[in-house]
């Protein structure tokens, strides 16, 4: 029994050391990062993983994105993910579902700030991916949402992609019929938007 316990402790110790030394990029997002209604292999997160294997050997991508994810549920899930994967970079792509549900902007800011703080306390660099609301939400809400991402990136010294779907959202040929999610053809452009700000963090 004693030998078994010693072996178990040794294995756990090796596993923890390996996890701590692995260069992981953790992506915490919603359907925009979960390859909604397209093959997983076509999504920007998978395309990122392929690119990292080619250009930045030694880095891995953990996609913890869930369709329908909100900022509060992401905030609740993040601590366990940080403990499990020890990421060196955390990419936060949340807020779209909060906005579509009309969540008060102060609540969204609080949740995003808490996630950035948690990731940075864990020793990870943070990349924040901004989103935009449809025009029918009105300029006050839309401008306030933009300001949240910009202000948090500035105040928390996090990297920022102001609009994840820049160059995609207004191109019907790159968007699905719901007008919210890119097609497979639009995902490479989404990756380029992310890559510009992610690469300096690696």
N, C-alpha and C positions, 0 to 999 in steps of 0.2 A: 504494500500500500504506500509506504513511504517513497519507494522508488517511482511508483506511478505519479505521485504528487510532484516529485522533483522533475520528472519528465514533462508533466503538464505545465509547470511553471516555466521551464526552459522554453518550451514551444511557444507559450504565450509571450514570453519576453522577446523571442526572436521575431514573432509576428508584429509586436508593437514597434520594435526597432525598424523593421522593414517598412511598416506603414509610415513611420515618422520620416524615413529617408526618401520615400517615393515622391516624385514631383507630380502632384495631382492638381488639375484644374477642376474645381467643383462648379457646376452650373446649376443654379437654383432658379427655376423659372416656371412658366405656365405653358399653355398650348403652343405659344410662339416658339418655344424651345423644345417641345415634345413631339415635333413633327406631326402636327394635327392633320389627319385625313390624307397624309402622304406616306410613302414608305419611310421607315426610320432611317434607312441608308441615305435618303435624299435630304434629310434635315440638316440645318446648319451646324448643329452640335456634332453630328457624326462626321460631317465634312471637316470640321475643325480637328477631330481626332485623327482623321486620315492625314491632314496637313501636318499636324504635330509629329506624327511618326516619320514623315518625310523630311521635315525641316528642323525639328527640335527633338531629336531622339532623347528618350528618357522621360518625356512628359506623357501623362495619361489624362484622359478626360472622364470625369464621373458626372453623368447626366442625371440629376435628381429632380428634373422637371416633371410636373404633373399637370395635365390639362385641368383647368378650373382652379388652379392654385391661386390663393389670395395672399396678400402681404402678411396677414396675421397667421395663416397656416404655415407659410414659409418661415416666419419668425419662430414659430413653435417647433418646427422640424430641424432648423439649422444647428442647434447645439449638438444634437446626436450625430449629425452628419460631420461636423467638425471633429468630433471625438473619434469617429470611425475612420475617416479618410485623411485627416491631417493635411488638408489642401494648402498649397503655397499660394494659390490664386483662387478667389471666390468670385464668380460672375453672378450678379443678382439681376434677374430679368423678371420683375414683378411689378404689379400696379395696374395692368390692363383690366383685370377682372374687378379690382376695386373701383376703378373709374367707371366701368360699365354699370356697376351697381350703385354709383353715386356715393361712395364712401367719402365722408368728410376728409378734406385734404390734410388736416392736422393729424388724423389717425394714420393715414398712409405715410406721412412723413415720420411719425413716431416709429412705425413698424420698420421702415427702411433704415432709419438711423440705428435702431437696435440691432438689425442684422449686420450693418457695416461695423458697428462697434464690436459685436461678437466675433466677427471674422478677423478683425484687426487684433483683438486681444489674443486670438489663437495664433497670431503670427502670419496671417495671410494678407496678401495684397488684394484689393477689391476693385472690380470693374463693374460699374453700374450701367445698366442698359435702359435708356429712357424710352418711353412709349408716348403715343399721341392718341387723343380721343377724337371720335368723329365730330364734324363741325356742328352737328345739332346739339352738342353739349354746351355750346356757347363759349364766347371768348374768355370769360372770367374763369371758368373751371379749367379750360384748356391751358390758359396762360399760367394759372396757379400750379397745374400739374407739371408743366415744363420747369417752372421755378423750383419746385421741390427737388428734382434731379440735379439741376445746376447748382443749387445752394448746398445740397448735401455733399456733392462731389468736391466743392470748394472748401466747405467747412471741415470735412472729414479727410481731406487729401486722398480722395479716391479718384480713379480714372473714370471717364464718362464717355459713353456713346449717346449723344443727345437724343437721337431717334433711331431705334433699331431698324425700322423699315424704311429708312431714307432711300429714295430711288426705287422703291418697290411698291409702297402703299398706293401711289397715284397712277400706277401702271396696270391697267386691267389685265393685261396679258400675263402678269406675274402674280396676280392675286386670285384666290379662290372665289367662288360665287358669293360667299358670305361677306366679302369685302374686308375681312379681318385677318385672314391668314394667307401667307404666301403659298403659291404652288411650288412644286418641285423645281420649276425653272427659276423661281425667284430666290430660292435658298442660297445659291452661291453668292448673290449680291449681299444678302444678309450677313453671310460669313465675312465678306470683305469689310462691311461696316464694323464688325466686331474685331477683326484681325488688326486693323490699324491701331486700335487702342490696347489690344491684348498683348501684342508682340513685345512692346517695351517692358511688360511686366514679367516676362519669362526669364 
